[in-house]
Amino acid sequence: MTEHKNKIHIVYFTGTGGTGYAADTLTTAFKDKNYKVYCSELLQSKLPSINENETLVLMFPVYAADAPHVIYRWIASLTKVISQKAVVVSVSGGGEISPNTACRMKSVRRLIKKGYQVDNEYSLCMPSNFIMPTHDILAINLLKILPGKCEIIVNEVTGNIKRRKKVNFIDRIILLLCHGEKIGSKIAGRLMRVTDDCNGCGLCAIQCPKSNITMKDNRPEYHFSCELCLRCVYLCPKKAVKLRILKRFVLKEGFNINSYIKKIHEDTLISEEGIPDGFLWKGIVSYLQDINIL
Ligand SMILES: Cc1cc2nc3c(=O)[nH]c(=O)nc-3n(C[C@H](O)[C@H](O)[C@H](O)COP(=O)(O)O)c2cc1C
């Protein structure tokens, strides 16, 4: 077995586990090629550092056609490097439809400003945790084809095959307009409502990736750095965490990535009637139908 000089460092943020699962799958794909891989979850309390012999693979869920705020905070904290290789991977519920195509733009630019050489960017799709759930069969198939998509990423990154994506003008404009939503998400924590069903278990506070929740008198208290990742909403065993505004963001049926993972070995062929119509699912359907779409 050959010993590779370059190491891979995957740094990811995840709200409800989809990006975490994708990061684990990509880790396995690099390891299968005999690469030494470090995989670090980005938490408010833990900002990983990148060594000079590491290729950085940055992964994040798409929020309002953009990266989570914590990603920019982390990039700002990085020390300057000289032409160190970096790869940016977005994970979305909708795929490369407009305006999602702009979602990696700012993180790529900021990494380049830090001296990174970003020759590769990818878009992975995972089940949607927001507004509209992904049809079950599509969701399970997204997980099934993930190892194949990751293998392509590994082959291209290690084979020095570049893949950069163009962002169209309209998507750039929409990204600017969406900025208001991001400011909204920063105060969203203050707008969380905890109902009387709360039993004070504190799971939300323990699990919040932004450390934005503390327990006071056995009740969760939200502060000012909410990413609106919805982790606390979906994991609450009593379903006691609600949004005061933007209520439609939350899936009525809840979201649990593990329930899809459990079904990964089931026979779930995509039939014509299983494919939903409409622009919203266009990106997902083409991603599923063509292994080379990333
Ligand atoms: C606040 C919020 C905003 C989102 N915005 C988008 C979006 O603009 N486009 C999209 O395709 N998916 C969007 N999503 C869906 C997530 O990107 C998708 O479900 C992703 O897989 C979640 O990853 P996670 O489980 O690691 O948090 C959004 C989700 C949330 C919670």
Ligand as a Chemical Component Dictionary entry (heavy atoms), coordinates in Angstrom:
data_LIG
# 
_chem_comp.id                   LIG 
_chem_comp.type                 NON-POLYMER 
_chem_comp.pdbx_formal_charge   0 
_chem_comp.three_letter_code    LIG 
# 
loop_
_chem_comp_atom.comp_id 
_chem_comp_atom.atom_id 
_chem_comp_atom.alt_atom_id 
_chem_comp_atom.type_symbol 
_chem_comp_atom.charge 
_chem_comp_atom.model_Cartn_x 
_chem_comp_atom.model_Cartn_y 
_chem_comp_atom.model_Cartn_z 
_chem_comp_atom.pdbx_ordinal 
LIG C1  C1  C 0 -33.029 27.313 7.843  1  
LIG C2  C2  C 0 -32.851 26.364 6.704  2  
LIG C3  C3  C 0 -32.723 26.867 5.429  3  
LIG C4  C4  C 0 -32.569 25.987 4.340  4  
LIG N1  N1  N 0 -32.424 26.518 3.102  5  
LIG C5  C5  C 0 -32.278 25.703 2.039  6  
LIG C6  C6  C 0 -32.098 26.246 0.742  7  
LIG O1  O1  O 0 -32.051 27.449 0.534  8  
LIG N2  N2  N 0 -31.968 25.370 -0.288 9  
LIG C7  C7  C 0 -32.003 24.002 -0.113 10 
LIG O2  O2  O 0 -31.884 23.275 -1.092 11 
LIG N3  N3  N 0 -32.150 23.463 1.119  12 
LIG C8  C8  C 0 -32.285 24.270 2.205  13 
LIG N4  N4  N 0 -32.402 23.732 3.457  14 
LIG C9  C9  C 0 -32.382 22.255 3.622  15 
LIG C10 C10 C 0 -31.024 21.760 4.071  16 
LIG O3  O3  O 0 -29.972 22.364 3.355  17 
LIG C11 C11 C 0 -30.892 20.240 3.895  18 
LIG O4  O4  O 0 -31.977 19.545 4.415  19 
LIG C12 C12 C 0 -29.600 19.727 4.508  20 
LIG O5  O5  O 0 -29.434 18.384 4.121  21 
LIG C13 C13 C 0 -29.598 19.836 6.024  22 
LIG O6  O6  O 0 -28.357 19.372 6.502  23 
LIG P1  P1  P 0 -28.132 18.979 8.021  24 
LIG O7  O7  O 0 -29.025 17.778 8.306  25 
LIG O8  O8  O 0 -26.688 18.641 8.090  26 
LIG O9  O9  O 0 -28.504 20.146 8.854  27 
LIG C14 C14 C 0 -32.549 24.573 4.558  28 
LIG C15 C15 C 0 -32.667 24.081 5.855  29 
LIG C16 C16 C 0 -32.819 24.960 6.918  30 
LIG C17 C17 C 0 -32.937 24.387 8.306  31 
# 
loop_
_chem_comp_bond.comp_id 
_chem_comp_bond.atom_id_1 
_chem_comp_bond.atom_id_2 
_chem_comp_bond.value_order 
_chem_comp_bond.pdbx_ordinal 
LIG C1  C2  SING 1  
LIG C2  C3  SING 2  
LIG C2  C16 DOUB 3  
LIG C3  C4  DOUB 4  
LIG C4  N1  SING 5  
LIG C4  C14 SING 6  
LIG N1  C5  DOUB 7  
LIG C5  C6  SING 8  
LIG C5  C8  SING 9  
LIG C6  O1  DOUB 10 
LIG C6  N2  SING 11 
LIG N2  C7  SING 12 
LIG C7  O2  DOUB 13 
LIG C7  N3  SING 14 
LIG N3  C8  DOUB 15 
LIG C8  N4  SING 16 
LIG N4  C9  SING 17 
LIG N4  C14 SING 18 
LIG C9  C10 SING 19 
LIG C10 O3  SING 20 
LIG C10 C11 SING 21 
LIG C11 O4  SING 22 
LIG C11 C12 SING 23 
LIG C12 O5  SING 24 
LIG C12 C13 SING 25 
LIG C13 O6  SING 26 
LIG O6  P1  SING 27 
LIG P1  O7  DOUB 28 
LIG P1  O8  SING 29 
LIG P1  O9  SING 30 
LIG C14 C15 DOUB 31 
LIG C15 C16 SING 32 
LIG C16 C17 SING 33 
# 
